Amino acid sequence: MASCPETRRQIPVKFVRQSGRSTKEHIILTQEQAMAVLSRLKELVRTMAWLDSTTGLRASELPALRWDDIDFETSVAYVQRGIVYNVVGLQKAMLQRVVSRLPLP
């Protein structure tokens, strides 16, 4: 079916992204720039932005994090859930991903 000429005309390959890499240009802030941004945010948003920037959590993982997911003795967060389209669900393949040690005060 994939070799059918009609199918090739309907799904042109030039519109298919071949690489898993992002095509966006990422801007990396200096520590001073990041602190300036964080200082202007209101609480809760500031905490979420700080946690996201220091751990690399995905946008779907951050709001699904619960207090009992964090082991404060070892400073490790266990990411088990994500929120997609306002639905909380287990991570892909139901695997736990250990986030890098959180820099807790």
N, C-alpha and C positions, 0 to 999 in steps of 0.2 A: 504494500500500500504506500509506503514512503517513497517508492520509486515512481509512483504514478505522476505523470506530468501535471494533472489537474491539482493534485495535492501540493506539489511544489509551487504552483502559482498562488495557491491560497495562503501558504505559510512561507513567505520569503525568508531565507536564511539570514539576509543582511539585517533583519530586525531582531534576531536572536542574539542575546548577549552570551558570548562564549566563555568568558572568564568569571570566576567567582569573586574577583577583586572589585573593589568599589571604584567607580568612575569619578567620585567626588574628590575634590581637593580638600584635604583635611588641614585645619589650622591648629597648630599646637601653641598653646599659651605658655608664657613664662610663669614661674611661680608668683611673681608680683602681679601679673595680669589676672591670673586665676583668683588670687586673693582679693583684688579690686572688684572683680565680678561678684564673688561670693559675699563681700561686705555690703553690696547693694541689694541683695535678695532678702526677702522676709523669711522668718523662721518657717520651718517645714520644707519649703522650697530650697532654702539654703542647705539644710541637712541632706536632702535628697541629691542636690547638685554636688555637694562635697563627697557624699558616699559614691555617687556615680563616677566622679572624676578620679577618685583614689583607688577604686576597685576594678573598674572596667565592666561593671554590670551592664547587661543589655537593657534597653528601654522597657522591655516587657518584664524583666526580672525585678527591677527596682521596686515598683509598687506592690509586687507580690511578696516581698520579703516580710517575714514576721519576726517579732522579738525572739521567739524560741528557735529561730533558724541561726541565731548568732550565739556562739560559744565565747563568752566574754573572758573566760579563764585562758583560753588558747588564742583568742582574737581571730577566730575563723568563722566565716559565714558559710552556711550550707544552702546553696541555691537549688531548690527543688520544684519551684513553681514559676509560672509566667502568666501574664495577663495579655490576652489577645482578644480584641473586639469586646472588651469588658467582661470576659469570661476567664476565671482563674482555672488553670489546668496544670498538670504535671509537665515537667520538661520533656523534650523530645526523647523518645526511647526510654522514658521513665528513669533516666540516669541522674545521679546527683553530681553536680559540678562544684568542686571546692574553690571558692574565690580566694584570691591571695589574702594573706593576713591583713586584717583591717588595722589601720593605725589609730587605735583607741587612746584617748587621753588618760 
